[in-house]
Amino acid sequence: MKIAIIGAACTKFGELWDKSLQDLLAESQLKALVDAKLDAKKIDAIFTGNMCSGMFSGQMHLGGMAAQILNTNCQSTTIEGACASGSLALRAGIMAIESGQAEVVMVNGVEKMTDLDSSITTTGLMGAGNHETEHFVGATFPGLNALIARIYMNQFGLTREELASVSVKNHKHGALNPNAHFQKEITIQNVINSQIIADPLTIFDCPPISDGAASLILSTEKFAQKHAFNKKTKIIYIIGSGQASDTLNLSQRESFVEFKASQLACKQALEIANIKIPDINVAEIHDGFSIMEIISLEDIGFFKKGEVGKATQNNLTTFGSKIVINPSGGLKAKGHPVGATGLSQAYEIVMQLRQECDKRQVKNANFGLTHNVGGCATTSVVHIFAKE
């Protein structure tokens, strides 16, 4: 596999009251075209990831919207997979190129979430779980992740300070990202003493409700070389892609302290890329809640079981360490407009491998990884990126 990325763009994430769903999607699409120096007529297909536009914005059929924005008649499709919708759009674009059905593809992710009562947002997001057996009886995603956190803490001795250090690290990174929802550092005590959402998780263990969009333009290697979109910028390639599933019901899992779908998706992506985890220099990991980053780093293989809490508190996942996790600020600080999250992760890795991240630039970044999940890792998607 060698899919070229010839254009990339991401809007600012946050409470963007003055921008509609269409405004956000148009901004990321048009900026990606400018970045690629590409005419929209060259695009053969568009895939747009989104989770809740029907409920949140009263707008379905985002495929039609994305095509209309570019004034094109090419095939354009909406992709939904909960919080993994953006990454699934990326996989759809990859498969369109690998199948020979397209030479150039635009993939988007977008979500508008902040113009709503929190009860509507909670109901929409809980659609990523099982309505009948979880949401109907009162479960929420903070509640489910709090259960996971308690089980993990009891089994592996994770301390409250170690758990909080995940959010502290991601806010430190987000403070360097001009697109991040939150650009302010916090302390471990800030996390522990903030409002309890679902014990032991406080508000600083949870991602914010955000608006935002991101887009990538993919092509065959042959087209990228011929197009020579920007001779000063190295072409970044996707060299591995994996996807797997687990039960929708958390209660039916084999284990509550590991995400099987993430393990399988990562194994698949690594085999296709023909590299190993120690080769990865920078990664964007789905930290939907602080406990999710801890478990996911173990599932992917960056650390052994039970080691991530201490490693994070000891600064082994931040700048200057062997592996830098979530230099963008992650979902926690960058923000989590759910349909856009997976593509915003990919955007960050592309910028890192291009060496265009200014104060948050990871040194010697040659290989990058994104990990994005829907629900409690019911759907897991992993992509691996490399320099030209």
N, C-alpha and C positions, 0 to 999 in steps of 0.2 A: 504494500500500500504506500502510495506517495501522492497525496492530495495537496495541491498548492493553495496557500492562502494569499490572495493578491490584494485584498482590501479588508480593513477592520475599523469599526467605530463603536463608540459607546457614549450614551448620554450621561449627564450627571444623574445620580440616584438621590432620591429624597422625597420630601413632601412638595411635589411640584404642582401647586394649585393652579398655576396659570397655563398648564399644558394638558391637552387631552390625550387620550390613547392614540389617536391618529397623529397628533403632533409629535409624540415621542417616537412612534414607528417611523414617521417620515424623516425625522432628524437623524436617526441612526442609519436608515437606508441611504439617504443622500450623502451623508458624511462618508460612508463606506465607499460609495462610487467615486467621490472626490479622492479618497485615499488611494484607490486603485487606478485613478485616472482612466476610468472606463465609461463607455456609453452604455446606458441601460439596455439598449437594443441588443447588446452582446449576451445578455443573460438568457439562459435557456429555461430555467426553472427557479421558483422561489418557494421556500418552506419557512413558515413562521410559527414559532413556538409560543403558546399561551395557555394559561390554565383557566382563568375565570372571567374573561371579557364579557361573556353573556350575562353573568350575575352582577359583576362589578360595574360594567359600563353600558350594558344593554346592547352590546355590539357583538354579534357573531360574524362568521365569514371573513376572518382577517386575511385569508388568502386573497379574496377579492380586493380588500383594502390595500394590501401590499402591492398588488399589480397596478391598481389605479394610481397610487402614489408615483409609480415609475412610468405611467402612461404606456404600459406594455400589455401584450396579449398572451404572453407566455404562460405555461402552466404554473399555478400558484395555489399552495395547499396549507391549511392550518394543521398543526401538530399539537396534541395534548398528552401530557404524561406527568401531571401534577407539577411539582417543583423541578422535575427533570425535563420539562417541555422544551427548553432551549437546546439542551444537549441532544434530545431526540430529533429536533429539527436539523441539527448539525449532522447527525448520523444519516438522516434521510437525504441530505445533500451529498454526502459522501457516496452513498449507495447509488444515487442517480448518476454520478460521474463514473463510478466503477462499473456500472451496468452498461455504460455506453449510451445511455439515453440523454445525457447532457454533457456539455463541455465546460460551461460556466454556470455556477449556481449561486444565488444569494440566499443566505440563511439568517433569520431574524429571531429575536426573542423580545417580548414586550409584555408589560403589565401595568395597569393603572389601578392603585389600591387605596389611595388615601382619602377619597371623597365620600367615604362611607361610614356608617355606624359600625363600631367594632363587632357587634353581634353578627352583622352580615358578613364581615371579613372572616370571622372565626368559622361561621357555617361553611363558607366557600372553601376555605383552606382545609377544613376537616373532610371535604370531599375526597381528599387524597387517602383517607383511611376508609374503614368500612362503616357506612352509615347505619346499617341495621344493628350491628353488634357492638359498635364503639361510640359513634357520635350520638345515636338515639338514646343511649343510656348515660350520656353526660361526659364522655371522654373528649378531650381536646389534645392537640399535639403537644403543648407544654406539659399536660398531664401525663401523656404516654412517655415522653422523654424523661420526665421526672422519675417515673417508675424504672426506666432503664438506668438512669443515673444512680438510684438507690441500690439496685441490684449490683451494678458494677462497683460501687464504693464498698459494698459489703464483701464482695468476692476478692477484690484486688487492693483494698486498703487505700483507695484514692481519697485524699484529703479535700476539704472544702477549698483550701487555699490553692491546691493544684488545679482543681476544676476551674476556679476563678481565673487562674493565670492564662487560660486559653483566651478569654475575653480581653484581658489586659494586653496580651500580645497583639491581638487583632486590631484593637483600638490604636495601639502604637503604630501599626502599619497603616491603618486608615487615615491617621493624621497626616500622612505623607501623600495621600491620594486626592487630587483635586476633584475627582468624580464621586468620592465617597459621601454617603449620607451623613455619617458622623466623622468629624475630623478633629477629634479631641482625645487626648490620652486619659486613661483612668487608672485607678489603683485596685489592688486586690480587695481592700476594705470597701471601696466604692461598690464593687460587685457584691460582696457578701452582705453589706448593709442596705442594699437597694430593695425596692419593693418585691416581696415574694410573689411569684406567679404560680408556681406549683412546686412545693418543697421537694428537693433543695434548690430548685432553680429560681433565681431572681430575675428581674427585668433585664439585668446586664448579662444574663446567660442566654437571652433570647434575641433573635434578629428583629429589626424594626419592620414595620409596614412601610413599604417604599414604592415609588413610581420609577420607571426607567425602561430603557430599551438598549439593545446591542445588535450589531449586524456583522457578518463576515461574508466576503465574496470568495468562493472556492473555484478552482479550475483544475484541469489536467496539468501535468507537469509541462507537456508540450506547449500548451497555450500560454502558460506563465512565462516560459523562456522566450517565446516568440513575442509576446505582448510587451515584455520588458517594462512593466508598469512604473518602475522607479529604480533606476540604475544605482542610486545611492542607498537603497534599502534592500537588504537581503530577503529573499523569498523564504517564508516559513512553511514547513510542510507538516501535515498530519500523517504520521507513520503507523499509528495504531488506534484501533477503536473497538470497544467492547461494551456489551450490554447484557444484563441478566435480571431475573425477577425473583422475588420471594413472596411469601403469603401476604395478602392484603391485611388480614387480621394479625395484629401483633401477638395475640394469645396463642396462635398456632405455630409460632417459630420454634425451631430446634434449640435455639439459644437466644437469650435476651442481651448478651454482651458481645455479640459479633453480628455483622451484617453479611450473610452468605452471598447475597446478590453482588455486593461490592467486591468480595473476594473473587467471584467468578468473572465479573466484568473486567477486573484488573488483570487477571491471568490471561484472559483472551486478548486484551489490548497489548500486553507485553509480548505475547507469542507472535502476534502479527508484526509488531515493531522490531522484534528480534533484539531487544535490549533487556536489562535487568534493573530492578529498583535502585541499586546504588548508582546507576548512570544518571538518574534524575537529579537535577539541580534545584528546581523550583516547582512548586505544586500549588494549585488552587483546590482546596478540599471543602466539601460541603459541611460547613459548620452551622447547620440549621439551628442547633443548640450546642452549647459548649461540649456536652457529652458526646455529641455526634462526631466532632472533630477528633476527639480522643479515640473512640472506637474505630473510626474510619482509617486513621493513620496506622493502626495495628492491622486492620483487615488488608490494607494495601501492601503492608510489609515494610514500612519505614522504621517501625519499632516493634519490639516483642510485646506480648500481652502484659499489661499492667505497668508498662514503662513510660507511657506518653505523658502522664501527669507530671512526674518528676522531670522528664526531659523538657517539657514546656516551661516549667518554673525555673529550670536551670538554663534557659535561653538557648536551647538546642534546636529550636524551630524558627528562629528569627534571623535577621541579617548577620552575616559573619559565620553562621553555622554551616555544616555540610549540606543540609537541606533547608530551604526557606519555605515555610508554609504560609499561604495566604498573604503575600506581599501587598495585595490590593486592599486588605482589611477584612477580607472574607465576607460572608453574609452578615456577620455580626456588626461590622463597622461600615463596610462599603454599602450595605443594604441588601434587601432581598425582595425585589419585584419578581415574583416567583417564575413567571414565564421567561424573563430575561436573564435569570441568574446563570444558567449554564453557558450562554454565549458571552456573558460578561466575564466569566472565568476564562474562556478561550481568548477573549480580547486581551486580558491581562497577560496571559502566557505569550501571546504573539508579541505584545509590546516588550515584554522582558527579553525574549529571544532576539528581537530587533535592537535591543539595547537603547530603548527610548522611554525609560521609566524614571529618569531624573533621580530624585532623592531616594526613591525606593528601588532603585536598580539592583538586581542580584548580580554579583560578580560571576563571570565565567559561566553564564547560563547558556547551555548548549541543548539540553533536553528538558522539556516541561511536561507536566501532567495535570489534567483536570479530572475531578471526581464530583459527580452531581447525582443527587438521588431524588426520587419522588416518594412522598410519604415517609414512613420509618424505614427507608431503604427498600421499599417494595420494588421499585424500579431503580436500578443503578446503572450509570453510564460513565465510562472512563475513556479519555482520549489522551494520546501521547503525541507531542510536537517536537520537531527538530529544526535546527537551522539548515540553511541551504547547504 
